[in-house]
Amino acid sequence: MPTTPATAKDPEQTDETEETTDRSAVRTLLRLWPYVRPVRVRLFSAAFVAVLASCVGLVIPLVLKWMVDGPIADRDPAGVWLGALYLLLLGFTEALLFGLRRWLVGRPLAGVEAAMRADLYRHLQRLPVAFHDRWASGQLLSRGTTDLMLLRMFLAFPLTFLLVNGVTIVVGVIIMLMQDWSLGLVILGPAIPVMVMCVVFEKRYAQVARRAQDQVGDLTTVVEESVLGIRIIKGFGRHKSQQRAFRELSRTLRGTELRKAGLLATIWGVIVTLPEIAIGAALVLGTVQVADGVLSAGTLVAFLSTALALRWPVDSIGFLLAMSQEAATATERYFEVLDEKPEEPTAAPAPAAAAVGESGLQFHDVRFRYPDAPKDSPPVLDHIDLHIRPGESMALVGATGSGKTTLTALVPRLHEVTSGHITLDGEDITHMSREELRSRVAVAFEEPTLFSAPVADNVLMGAADTAGTPELERALAVAQADFVHALPQGTATQVGEQGHSLSGGQRQRLALARAVVGRPRFLVLDDPLSALDVHTEAAVEAALRDVLADTTALIVAHRPSTVLLADRVALLSGGRITAVGTHQELLRTNAEYAHLMAGTEEAAR
């Protein structure tokens, strides 16, 4: 098990945490508009209701002014009770409006989050294998969970209250200036330093927020790998090294979160302290003016009540900006994935000179180099010319690292050829849609992957939706997977995550059953019997011969027993096909092939 997480991005990309200083949070967040548009009426209504509620709250100081200068000064109990009733009604109205805002945004924003998660999952299924090879799974998981939660919270609260609090501050300042302009100027004194601090805070916090969210993805990767690889960790006694890796990443994330907290504490300290000083100064000046008879007591009460009512909108600026920056970072991370180019869903138009009259599976001068490999590096596969006739089975043999698995991955277009082309029954596979191609070609990999689903669902994944019990039983028989009937619920038994509740040979047999259940025209098997014992392997091979009689197959083989399933053998060496013939022919004429087969026979003994 690795003790450090895989890199989440293409190495050629620049460090995202350094680029956040130049990005506009507003421009980034505007990318959410297509998801917000369907619920815009409710969101705008919620914002209007919240503004209205806030403005209702600002009427309360005016009622207090009327009460102090009127009924209280005149010692009118009836007027005081009337004023108290006004205050009660205003408070109730404010609370009711804020409750209405919450109701307006709750359901639609849950729908927005669900739609974004569905789009992310759908897009991940359409991205090429090269993308998934490059990205750590924990980074993708954190984008589909933590980042989307941050976005929902932003749309529900900071987005609305940045507007609401801004309007509240403007209206409140106007009311205070109308009460007494000199006191109003005192209150406005801290405005410029507060705005400067907000700009500085926004830039610094954006960098730290990005770093923290990437580190959450790294930590998620380590946890996921530790859970999936728990048998390896326990088997090799590596739990301490994994704990160290986890602890180191946790400590790094903790430091970043503390940095975020420090920045937030600094901005909050400035935002809280300066206005408090201004309010204190306004209180002293206003008291002097009341004593001199220049200002009425009611006006001072209304002014100070309005200033205190603005404390929450002003104090909240810091964490609203912080949440907005985290949401902008989450939006960046979300669209980093969605901006990746998916596999083309439709077929490319066939050229006028398309090959005709050929049949079977054929490789025409195929070359392949991984997309992220250096341009001057040699290709993994070079000038591959190979023809597998209709109904023929061909074994692909070669030393470790010769490119066998890569070659088989080109047939279902898990990777795209760098040059040359591959044809099925004379038709270039790039001129078929991937759906059509993969309905013709079935694959079974050396490392079988099973899903947390019933045995039947895992096997029938390789067949059309109309396939049922007869097809399932036939496939299980071919793969000698009758052991499933002895499981607690038979074929309805839930397979554990990654199939770890089964042995390696059992997983491999179910993967083989999945490959043959749909009676494919073309079959690509990547050493599908490597985990089987000799007796089970012989039984599976006997059943496979009937299947191979009706299909065109390419079989990666390491053992002579698997090679003997095929009609002919192709030797792959150094990324090239160096010999093609029957098993006996190559044993007599090709020293490299004879050496490979002698080595596998010796290993089998």
Backbone torsions as a table, in degrees:
resi	resn	phi	psi	omega
1	MET	NA	135.4	177.2
2	PRO	-69.5	148.0	-179.9
3	THR	-99.6	-3.0	174.1
4	THR	-130.1	148.7	-175.9
5	PRO	-72.1	155.4	177.3
6	ALA	-70.2	154.1	177.9
7	THR	-65.7	136.3	-173.7
8	ALA	-85.0	-17.7	-173.4
9	LYS	-131.9	168.3	175.3
10	ASP	-59.8	131.3	-179.0
11	PRO	-57.6	-24.3	-177.5
12	GLU	-77.1	-14.4	179.9
13	GLN	-74.1	151.2	177.1
14	THR	-79.9	163.3	-179.3
15	ASP	-67.0	119.4	-176.4
16	GLU	-64.7	-32.5	-176.4
17	THR	-66.8	-23.3	177.2
18	GLU	-82.7	-24.6	-176.0
19	GLU	-82.4	-14.3	-175.1
20	THR	-66.4	-19.7	179.2
21	THR	-67.1	-23.2	-176.3
22	ASP	-101.0	-8.6	-175.9
23	ARG	-87.8	149.6	178.3
24	SER	-93.5	122.3	179.4
25	ALA	-63.6	-38.1	-179.0
26	VAL	-65.0	-46.4	-179.4
27	ARG	-63.6	-37.5	178.0
28	THR	-65.1	-46.7	-177.2
29	LEU	-67.9	-23.6	178.3
30	LEU	-65.6	-17.2	177.5
31	ARG	-68.2	-14.0	177.5
32	LEU	-79.3	-9.4	-172.8
33	TRP	-56.8	-41.3	178.9
34	PRO	-57.6	-30.2	178.3
35	TYR	-81.8	-30.9	-177.7
36	VAL	-81.1	-28.3	-174.3
37	ARG	-50.7	-45.5	-178.1
38	PRO	-61.3	-23.8	-178.3
39	VAL	-113.7	19.9	-174.4
40	ARG	-62.8	-33.9	-177.9
41	VAL	-62.3	-45.3	-179.4
42	ARG	-69.4	-36.3	179.5
43	LEU	-68.8	-43.1	177.7
44	PHE	-65.6	-38.2	177.5
45	SER	-63.6	-41.2	178.8
46	ALA	-63.5	-40.9	178.8
47	ALA	-64.7	-42.0	179.0
48	PHE	-63.3	-42.8	179.7
49	VAL	-63.1	-40.9	-179.8
50	ALA	-66.5	-40.5	176.6
51	VAL	-62.1	-44.1	179.1
52	LEU	-61.0	-43.3	179.2
53	ALA	-62.9	-40.6	180.0
54	SER	-65.4	-41.1	179.1
55	CYS	-66.8	-35.0	174.9
56	VAL	-59.5	-40.1	178.7
57	GLY	-62.7	-31.8	-179.5
58	LEU	-77.0	-11.7	175.8
59	VAL	-76.2	-25.6	-177.1
60	ILE	-56.8	-45.9	177.6
61	PRO	-59.7	-32.7	179.1
62	LEU	-68.0	-36.2	175.6
63	VAL	-66.1	-39.0	177.1
64	LEU	-62.0	-40.8	177.4
65	LYS	-59.4	-46.1	179.7
66	TRP	-61.4	-41.1	-179.0
67	MET	-66.6	-44.1	-177.2
68	VAL	-68.1	-46.8	-177.9
69	ASP	-78.4	-17.8	-177.3
70	GLY	-106.5	-98.1	-173.9
71	PRO	-56.1	-40.3	-178.7
72	ILE	-68.6	-46.7	178.9
73	ALA	-63.5	-35.0	-178.4
74	ASP	-89.2	0.5	-177.8
75	ARG	53.8	52.8	-178.7
76	ASP	-108.8	97.2	-178.1
77	PRO	-59.9	-38.2	-179.1
78	ALA	-62.5	-40.1	178.4
79	GLY	-65.9	-37.4	178.4
80	VAL	-63.5	-44.8	178.7
81	TRP	-63.3	-37.1	178.3
82	LEU	-65.1	-42.5	177.6
83	GLY	-62.5	-40.6	178.4
84	ALA	-62.3	-37.8	177.6
85	LEU	-64.5	-41.2	177.3
86	TYR	-59.6	-45.3	-179.5
87	LEU	-62.4	-40.8	179.1
88	LEU	-63.4	-43.2	-179.9
89	LEU	-65.6	-40.5	179.1
90	LEU	-65.2	-43.0	177.9
91	GLY	-62.8	-42.2	178.8
92	PHE	-64.7	-41.8	179.4
93	THR	-63.5	-41.1	179.4
94	GLU	-62.7	-45.4	180.0
95	ALA	-64.3	-41.4	180.0
96	LEU	-62.8	-41.5	-179.1
97	LEU	-67.2	-40.7	178.0
98	PHE	-66.5	-36.4	175.1
99	GLY	-63.6	-39.9	177.3
100	LEU	-63.0	-39.0	177.7
101	ARG	-60.3	-44.4	180.0
102	ARG	-61.4	-41.1	179.6
103	TRP	-66.1	-36.9	-177.8
104	LEU	-66.5	-34.2	-173.4
105	VAL	-96.3	-18.1	-172.3
106	GLY	-58.8	-62.3	-175.4
107	ARG	-66.7	-48.1	-177.4
108	PRO	-62.4	-34.6	-179.2
109	LEU	-73.5	-30.6	171.9
110	ALA	-62.9	-36.5	176.8
111	GLY	-67.9	-38.3	177.5
112	VAL	-62.2	-46.0	178.9
113	GLU	-61.4	-42.4	-179.8
114	ALA	-64.5	-40.1	-179.9
115	ALA	-66.0	-40.6	179.5
116	MET	-66.9	-39.9	179.5
117	ARG	-66.4	-39.9	179.1
118	ALA	-64.4	-41.1	178.5
119	ASP	-64.5	-39.9	179.4
120	LEU	-64.0	-45.8	-179.2
121	TYR	-63.9	-43.8	-180.0
122	ARG	-61.2	-41.3	-178.3
123	HIS	-68.6	-38.4	178.5
124	LEU	-60.4	-35.4	179.0
125	GLN	-68.5	-25.3	-176.0
126	ARG	-94.8	-8.7	-179.3
127	LEU	-76.2	148.1	-177.2
128	PRO	-67.8	161.5	180.0
129	VAL	-60.1	-32.9	-179.3
130	ALA	-60.0	-34.9	177.4
131	PHE	-64.1	-48.2	-177.4
132	HIS	-68.0	-27.6	174.7
133	ASP	-66.4	-30.3	-173.4
134	ARG	-88.2	-29.3	-173.8
135	TRP	-100.2	137.9	173.9
136	ALA	-72.5	137.8	-177.0
137	SER	-63.2	-33.5	179.4
138	GLY	-62.9	-35.1	176.8
139	GLN	-64.6	-39.4	178.9
140	LEU	-70.0	-40.2	179.1
141	LEU	-62.7	-42.6	-178.3
142	SER	-66.4	-30.7	176.7
143	ARG	-69.4	-34.1	-178.9
144	GLY	-84.3	-7.9	-178.3
145	THR	-122.5	-76.5	-175.0
146	THR	-59.7	-46.6	-176.5
147	ASP	-65.0	-41.5	179.9
148	LEU	-69.0	-32.1	175.0
149	MET	-64.3	-41.5	177.4
150	LEU	-61.7	-39.8	-179.6
151	LEU	-67.2	-40.6	178.0
152	ARG	-63.3	-42.0	178.6
153	MET	-64.0	-37.9	178.7
154	PHE	-64.6	-46.4	-179.6
155	LEU	-65.8	-30.3	-177.6
156	ALA	-79.3	-32.6	-172.0
157	PHE	-125.8	-68.2	-174.7
158	PRO	-58.8	-40.5	-178.1
159	LEU	-57.9	-45.1	-179.8
160	THR	-69.7	-45.6	-171.2
161	PHE	-81.0	-15.7	167.9
162	LEU	-63.2	-40.4	176.3
163	LEU	-71.8	-49.8	-176.0
164	VAL	-60.6	-47.7	-177.7
165	ASN	-68.3	-34.5	175.7
166	GLY	-62.1	-46.9	178.4
167	VAL	-63.5	-41.7	-179.3
168	THR	-61.1	-43.2	-179.8
169	ILE	-64.2	-44.8	-180.0
170	VAL	-61.6	-48.9	-179.0
171	VAL	-63.7	-41.4	-179.6
172	GLY	-64.3	-41.4	178.7
173	VAL	-64.2	-40.8	177.8
174	ILE	-60.4	-44.1	179.5
175	ILE	-62.0	-42.4	-179.5
176	MET	-66.2	-41.0	178.8
177	LEU	-64.5	-34.4	177.6
178	MET	-69.7	-30.3	178.1
179	GLN	-71.5	-49.5	178.3
180	ASP	-162.2	115.1	-173.2
181	TRP	-67.9	-32.3	-178.9
182	SER	-67.6	-43.2	176.3
183	LEU	-66.1	-35.2	178.2
184	GLY	-61.5	-40.3	178.4
185	LEU	-66.3	-35.1	176.7
186	VAL	-62.4	-43.7	179.9
187	ILE	-64.8	-34.8	-177.8
188	LEU	-77.8	-8.1	-177.4
189	GLY	-52.8	-45.9	-177.1
190	PRO	-76.4	-2.0	-171.6
191	ALA	-58.4	-46.5	-175.6
192	ILE	-66.4	-50.4	178.3
193	PRO	-61.9	-33.5	178.0
194	VAL	-64.7	-43.2	179.9
195	MET	-65.0	-39.9	177.9
196	VAL	-62.1	-44.6	178.9
197	MET	-62.2	-36.9	179.9
198	CYS	-64.7	-39.9	179.4
199	VAL	-65.0	-45.9	179.1
200	VAL	-63.2	-44.3	-179.6
201	PHE	-60.9	-43.0	-176.5
202	GLU	-60.2	-43.5	-178.5
203	LYS	-67.5	-44.5	-177.7
204	ARG	-69.9	-40.2	-176.9
205	TYR	-67.9	-32.6	179.8
206	ALA	-60.2	-42.6	179.6
207	GLN	-64.1	-46.3	-176.9
208	VAL	-68.4	-37.4	179.5
209	ALA	-63.3	-41.5	178.6
210	ARG	-63.3	-43.9	-178.9
211	ARG	-62.1	-42.0	-178.6
212	ALA	-64.9	-43.1	-177.6
213	GLN	-70.1	-33.3	173.8
214	ASP	-66.8	-38.0	179.6
215	GLN	-68.3	-32.2	173.6
216	VAL	-61.8	-40.8	177.1
217	GLY	-62.8	-40.8	177.7
218	ASP	-63.6	-42.3	180.0
219	LEU	-65.6	-39.1	177.4
220	THR	-62.0	-38.6	178.9
221	THR	-61.8	-45.3	-179.6
222	VAL	-63.1	-43.3	179.6
223	VAL	-63.0	-44.8	-178.8
224	GLU	-63.1	-45.2	-179.8
225	GLU	-64.4	-36.4	179.9
226	SER	-67.3	-36.9	179.2
227	VAL	-71.0	-46.9	-178.4
228	LEU	-68.4	-31.0	-177.5
229	GLY	-103.9	27.1	-174.2
230	ILE	-60.2	-32.8	-180.0
231	ARG	-67.0	-39.7	178.4
232	ILE	-66.5	-44.6	-178.7
233	ILE	-59.8	-47.2	-179.8
234	LYS	-69.6	-41.0	-177.1
235	GLY	-62.4	-35.2	-178.5
236	PHE	-103.2	5.3	178.8
237	GLY	62.3	39.1	-175.1
238	ARG	-98.7	15.6	-176.3
239	HIS	-63.1	-32.1	-179.7
240	LYS	-68.7	-41.2	179.4
241	SER	-66.6	-37.5	177.3
242	GLN	-67.5	-37.4	176.4
243	GLN	-63.1	-39.7	178.6
244	ARG	-63.5	-43.7	179.1
245	ALA	-61.9	-44.3	179.3
246	PHE	-63.8	-43.6	-178.2
247	ARG	-64.6	-39.3	179.6
248	GLU	-64.9	-44.7	177.7
249	LEU	-66.5	-38.0	177.8
250	SER	-63.8	-40.4	179.3
251	ARG	-65.8	-39.5	178.1
252	THR	-63.7	-45.5	178.6
253	LEU	-63.3	-39.9	178.4
254	ARG	-60.6	-42.5	178.3
255	GLY	-62.0	-40.3	178.8
256	THR	-66.4	-41.7	178.2
257	GLU	-64.6	-36.9	176.6
258	LEU	-66.2	-34.9	176.1
259	ARG	-63.7	-42.3	175.9
260	LYS	-60.9	-44.7	-179.7
261	ALA	-63.3	-37.9	178.1
262	GLY	-63.5	-44.1	177.7
263	LEU	-62.8	-43.2	-179.7
264	LEU	-65.1	-39.2	178.6
265	ALA	-64.3	-38.5	-180.0
266	THR	-64.2	-50.3	-178.0
267	ILE	-66.1	-37.1	-179.8
268	TRP	-67.3	-39.0	177.6
269	GLY	-60.3	-42.7	178.9
270	VAL	-67.0	-45.5	-175.5
271	ILE	-66.1	-32.8	-179.3
272	VAL	-82.8	-42.9	-172.5
273	THR	-69.4	-50.1	-175.6
274	LEU	-61.6	-47.5	176.7
275	PRO	-62.4	-34.1	178.5
276	GLU	-64.2	-40.7	177.4
277	ILE	-62.9	-41.3	179.6
278	ALA	-64.1	-41.0	179.1
279	ILE	-64.6	-40.8	177.7
280	GLY	-61.4	-43.2	178.5
281	ALA	-64.0	-40.3	179.1
282	ALA	-65.4	-35.5	178.6
283	LEU	-64.7	-45.1	179.7
284	VAL	-63.2	-48.0	-178.7
285	LEU	-64.4	-41.6	-179.4
286	GLY	-66.3	-37.5	178.9
287	THR	-63.7	-41.5	177.7
288	VAL	-61.8	-42.7	-179.5
289	GLN	-66.1	-36.9	177.1
290	VAL	-65.7	-42.6	179.5
291	ALA	-63.1	-34.0	179.3
292	ASP	-82.3	-4.7	-179.8
293	GLY	79.9	9.2	179.9
294	VAL	-79.1	-27.5	-175.0
295	LEU	-130.9	140.4	178.7
296	SER	-79.5	152.5	178.6
297	ALA	-61.3	-39.2	179.5
298	GLY	-62.5	-38.8	179.1
299	THR	-65.4	-41.7	178.7
300	LEU	-64.4	-41.3	177.9
301	VAL	-62.3	-44.4	-179.9
302	ALA	-64.1	-40.9	-179.4
303	PHE	-63.5	-49.5	-178.1
304	LEU	-67.8	-35.8	177.5
305	SER	-64.0	-39.6	177.6
306	THR	-66.3	-42.6	178.4
307	ALA	-61.5	-41.2	178.6
308	LEU	-69.1	-33.4	177.1
309	ALA	-65.9	-25.2	179.2
310	LEU	-86.3	-4.3	-179.5
311	ARG	-61.0	-46.7	-179.3
312	TRP	-62.8	-48.8	177.9
313	PRO	-58.4	-36.9	-179.6
314	VAL	-75.4	-46.4	-178.9
315	ASP	-61.3	-30.7	-175.8
316	SER	-76.9	-10.7	-176.6
317	ILE	-56.0	-42.2	-176.2
318	GLY	-59.6	-55.0	-175.7
319	PHE	-77.2	-22.1	173.5
320	LEU	-67.7	-40.1	176.1
321	LEU	-66.2	-39.3	179.4
322	ALA	-63.1	-46.6	179.3
323	MET	-64.3	-34.5	178.5
324	SER	-67.2	-40.1	178.1
325	GLN	-66.8	-40.2	176.9
326	GLU	-64.0	-37.7	177.6
327	ALA	-67.4	-39.0	177.7
328	ALA	-64.1	-40.7	177.3
329	THR	-64.7	-42.5	177.9
330	ALA	-62.3	-38.2	177.9
331	THR	-64.5	-43.7	176.5
332	GLU	-57.1	-48.4	-176.8
333	ARG	-65.2	-37.9	179.2
334	TYR	-64.0	-48.0	-176.7
335	PHE	-78.5	-14.5	170.8
336	GLU	-58.5	-38.4	179.0
337	VAL	-77.1	-46.7	-177.2
338	LEU	-66.1	-23.6	179.4
339	ASP	-80.4	-12.0	177.0
340	GLU	-66.1	138.2	-176.6
341	LYS	-73.4	122.8	-179.6
342	PRO	-80.3	171.1	170.8
343	GLU	-62.6	141.7	178.2
344	GLU	-64.1	123.9	-176.9
345	PRO	-73.5	-22.8	-177.0
346	THR	-112.9	164.8	-178.5
347	ALA	-76.7	149.7	172.7
348	ALA	-74.0	147.3	179.3
349	PRO	-63.8	135.9	-179.3
350	ALA	-71.9	135.7	177.7
351	PRO	-70.1	160.8	-177.6
352	ALA	-62.6	-29.5	-176.1
353	ALA	-98.2	32.6	-179.6
354	ALA	-59.4	144.2	-178.1
355	ALA	-67.7	139.3	177.6
356	VAL	-133.4	161.6	174.7
357	GLY	85.2	-10.7	177.9
358	GLU	-89.8	161.6	-178.6
359	SER	-148.7	169.3	-177.3
360	GLY	79.1	-156.4	179.2
361	LEU	-110.7	124.5	-174.8
362	GLN	-137.0	135.5	174.4
363	PHE	-103.1	125.6	-177.6
364	HIS	-112.7	101.7	175.3
365	ASP	46.9	50.2	-175.2
366	VAL	-81.8	131.7	172.5
367	ARG	-125.0	146.6	179.4
368	PHE	-145.6	132.3	172.7
369	ARG	-134.3	135.3	-179.8
370	TYR	-59.9	139.8	-173.9
371	PRO	-56.5	-34.8	-176.9
372	ASP	-94.3	9.4	178.2
373	ALA	-77.2	149.8	176.5
374	PRO	-56.5	142.9	-174.9
375	LYS	-64.7	-26.0	-179.6
376	ASP	-91.6	4.7	179.6
377	SER	-80.2	149.6	179.5
378	PRO	-67.7	150.1	178.7
379	PRO	-67.9	151.9	176.6
380	VAL	-69.1	-39.9	176.9
381	LEU	-124.1	138.5	-173.5
382	ASP	-139.0	121.4	175.9
383	HIS	52.4	55.6	179.0
384	ILE	-83.9	116.4	172.7
385	ASP	-121.2	116.6	-175.4
386	LEU	-152.4	134.9	-179.6
387	HIS	-126.5	119.2	175.5
388	ILE	-107.3	114.9	-173.0
389	ARG	-70.2	160.3	178.6
390	PRO	-57.3	130.5	178.9
391	GLY	78.0	1.2	-178.6
392	GLU	-94.0	148.3	173.5
393	SER	-110.6	129.8	179.1
394	MET	-122.8	129.1	175.5
395	ALA	-88.1	138.7	177.9
396	LEU	-110.5	117.3	-173.6
397	VAL	-121.4	143.7	177.3
398	GLY	-179.0	163.8	178.4
399	ALA	-69.3	163.0	177.1
400	THR	-58.1	131.8	179.5
401	GLY	85.8	7.1	-179.0
402	SER	-79.8	-12.8	176.7
403	GLY	108.4	16.4	-176.0
404	LYS	-64.3	-50.4	-179.0
405	THR	-63.3	-39.1	178.0
406	THR	-61.8	-41.8	179.7
407	LEU	-62.1	-43.5	-179.7
408	THR	-67.4	-30.4	179.9
409	ALA	-69.6	-19.2	179.9
410	LEU	-73.7	-25.9	-175.2
411	VAL	-66.7	-49.6	176.7
412	PRO	-84.4	10.6	178.5
413	ARG	61.9	39.4	168.1
414	LEU	-69.7	-27.9	168.5
415	HIS	-129.7	152.4	178.4
416	GLU	-97.6	139.5	178.9
417	VAL	-63.8	147.1	177.2
418	THR	-76.5	-39.4	174.5
419	SER	-155.1	167.8	-174.3
420	GLY	82.1	-171.5	178.0
421	HIS	-155.1	162.4	179.9
422	ILE	-121.0	135.7	-179.4
423	THR	-121.6	145.9	170.5
424	LEU	-116.0	118.1	-177.0
425	ASP	50.8	40.9	175.5
426	GLY	83.4	-3.1	-178.2
427	GLU	-105.6	126.8	179.0
428	ASP	-60.4	130.4	-176.2
429	ILE	-66.4	-22.2	178.0
430	THR	-75.5	-10.7	177.2
431	HIS	-94.1	2.9	174.4
432	MET	-105.1	152.4	169.5
433	SER	-69.9	153.1	179.7
434	ARG	-61.7	-33.8	179.1
435	GLU	-62.7	-44.2	179.6
436	GLU	-66.8	-44.5	-179.3
437	LEU	-58.5	-46.8	-174.8
438	ARG	-78.1	-10.6	170.6
439	SER	-80.4	-21.2	178.3
440	ARG	-90.3	-29.8	-173.2
441	VAL	-112.3	126.9	174.4
442	ALA	-110.7	146.0	-175.8
443	VAL	-129.1	149.3	170.5
444	ALA	-135.9	124.1	-174.5
445	PHE	-97.3	158.9	-180.0
446	GLU	-62.7	-39.6	176.6
447	GLU	-97.5	98.2	-174.8
448	PRO	-72.4	138.0	177.0
449	THR	-112.1	124.1	175.6
450	LEU	-117.0	155.6	-175.5
451	PHE	-110.2	159.7	177.8
452	SER	-73.0	79.5	-176.5
453	ALA	-156.1	168.1	177.2
454	PRO	-60.3	156.3	178.3
455	VAL	-54.4	-44.9	-177.7
456	ALA	-59.7	-42.7	-179.6
457	ASP	-65.7	-38.3	178.4
458	ASN	-62.7	-40.6	-177.8
459	VAL	-76.2	-46.2	-175.8
460	LEU	-71.3	-5.0	174.1
461	MET	-59.5	-25.2	-178.8
462	GLY	-88.8	7.7	-177.1
463	ALA	-124.4	172.3	175.9
464	ALA	-67.2	162.4	-177.3
465	ASP	-63.1	-21.3	-177.9
466	THR	-82.8	-8.1	-178.5
467	ALA	-65.7	147.2	-177.8
468	GLY	-140.0	-149.2	-174.4
469	THR	-60.8	-43.2	-179.8
470	PRO	-58.4	-46.1	179.5
471	GLU	-64.7	-38.9	179.2
472	LEU	-62.1	-48.0	-177.7
473	GLU	-64.2	-39.1	178.8
474	ARG	-62.0	-45.3	-178.3
475	ALA	-65.0	-41.3	178.3
476	LEU	-63.1	-36.3	178.9
477	ALA	-67.3	-43.0	178.5
478	VAL	-59.4	-43.6	-176.9
479	ALA	-83.4	4.3	-177.4
480	GLN	52.5	44.2	-177.6
481	ALA	-106.1	33.7	179.3
482	ASP	-65.1	-11.2	178.4
483	PHE	-58.9	-22.5	-176.7
484	VAL	-64.1	-27.1	-178.7
485	HIS	-70.7	-16.9	177.9
486	ALA	-91.1	-4.1	177.5
487	LEU	-71.0	161.1	-173.8
488	PRO	-51.8	-44.4	178.6
489	GLN	-113.6	22.6	179.4
490	GLY	61.6	-135.8	-179.0
491	THR	-70.8	-9.7	176.6
492	ALA	-89.9	0.8	-179.8
493	THR	-65.3	132.7	179.7
494	GLN	-73.9	125.9	176.8
495	VAL	-83.7	132.0	179.3
496	GLY	-65.4	168.9	-178.6
497	GLU	-55.1	129.0	-177.7
498	GLN	62.7	10.9	178.8
499	GLY	70.1	22.4	-176.0
500	HIS	-69.1	-11.6	175.9
501	SER	-76.6	-8.4	179.7
502	LEU	-111.1	161.7	176.0
503	SER	-75.9	167.9	179.4
504	GLY	-61.4	-42.3	179.1
505	GLY	-65.5	-38.0	178.2
506	GLN	-65.9	-41.9	177.5
507	ARG	-62.1	-41.3	-178.0
508	GLN	-66.5	-36.9	178.9
509	ARG	-68.6	-37.6	177.0
510	LEU	-67.1	-37.1	176.8
511	ALA	-64.9	-38.0	177.4
512	LEU	-67.2	-41.8	177.0
513	ALA	-59.5	-39.1	178.4
514	ARG	-63.6	-33.8	-178.9
515	ALA	-72.0	-34.7	-173.2
516	VAL	-99.3	-7.4	-172.4
517	VAL	-64.8	-29.6	-177.1
518	GLY	-90.9	9.7	-177.8
519	ARG	47.9	59.9	-175.3
520	PRO	-69.9	153.2	175.7
521	ARG	-74.2	-31.1	179.8
522	PHE	-128.3	136.2	-175.9
523	LEU	-127.4	128.6	178.1
524	VAL	-120.2	114.7	-176.6
525	LEU	-118.7	121.3	-179.7
526	ASP	-100.7	91.0	179.3
527	ASP	46.2	59.2	-169.5
528	PRO	-76.1	-5.8	-175.1
529	LEU	-116.1	14.5	-171.4
530	SER	-65.8	-26.2	-175.7
531	ALA	-96.7	6.3	-175.3
532	LEU	-93.7	148.8	173.7
533	ASP	-74.2	168.4	-172.7
534	VAL	-59.7	-44.2	-175.6
535	HIS	-69.9	-43.5	178.0
536	THR	-65.4	-40.2	178.7
537	GLU	-59.3	-43.2	-179.8
538	ALA	-63.5	-40.0	179.3
539	ALA	-66.9	-41.9	179.3
540	VAL	-65.0	-42.7	-179.7
541	GLU	-62.3	-38.5	178.8
542	ALA	-63.3	-42.0	178.8
543	ALA	-71.8	-33.9	-179.4
544	LEU	-66.3	-30.2	-178.4
545	ARG	-59.1	-36.6	177.9
546	ASP	-67.2	-38.8	178.9
547	VAL	-67.5	-44.1	-176.3
548	LEU	-68.1	-20.6	178.3
549	ALA	-66.6	-22.2	-176.1
550	ASP	-111.7	12.3	-177.2
551	THR	-142.6	165.3	173.4
552	THR	-100.9	124.5	-169.3
553	ALA	-131.7	143.7	170.8
554	LEU	-119.9	119.7	-171.5
555	ILE	-123.5	116.2	172.1
556	VAL	-73.5	126.6	-173.8
557	ALA	-133.1	142.9	175.6
558	HIS	-119.4	-17.1	-176.4
559	ARG	-116.0	145.6	179.4
560	PRO	-55.9	-34.6	-179.2
561	SER	-63.0	-36.6	177.3
562	THR	-73.9	-38.5	178.6
563	VAL	-59.3	-36.9	-177.1
564	LEU	-68.9	-11.1	173.7
565	LEU	-69.8	-25.2	-171.0
566	ALA	-92.4	155.1	175.9
567	ASP	-76.2	-39.1	178.8
568	ARG	-137.0	170.4	-177.4
569	VAL	-129.9	139.0	173.0
570	ALA	-116.4	131.5	179.9
571	LEU	-99.0	122.0	178.7
572	LEU	-104.9	122.1	-176.9
573	SER	-139.9	122.7	179.0
574	GLY	60.9	31.7	179.1
575	GLY	81.9	8.5	-180.0
576	ARG	-128.8	150.2	171.6
577	ILE	-81.4	113.3	-174.7
578	THR	-102.8	-14.7	179.4
579	ALA	-161.5	144.9	175.7
580	VAL	-137.8	135.0	179.3
581	GLY	174.0	-174.2	175.9
582	THR	-77.4	165.7	179.7
583	HIS	-56.5	-47.0	-178.0
584	GLN	-66.6	-39.5	179.3
585	GLU	-61.1	-46.6	-177.3
586	LEU	-69.5	-32.3	175.6
587	LEU	-60.9	-37.0	-177.8
588	ARG	-79.7	-34.2	-167.6
589	THR	-109.3	-14.4	-174.1
590	ASN	-124.0	114.1	-175.9
591	ALA	-67.1	-38.9	-178.8
592	GLU	-64.0	-42.3	179.8
593	TYR	-65.7	-43.7	179.2
594	ALA	-61.0	-38.3	178.7
595	HIS	-65.2	-43.1	178.7
596	LEU	-61.5	-45.9	-178.0
597	MET	-68.3	-35.9	178.3
598	ALA	-65.5	-38.3	178.8
599	GLY	-65.7	-40.6	-179.4
600	THR	-70.9	-35.2	178.0
601	GLU	-66.7	-40.9	179.0
602	GLU	-64.5	-39.6	179.2
603	ALA	-66.3	-35.6	-179.6
604	ALA	-65.1	-32.8	179.1
605	ARG	-70.8	NA	NA
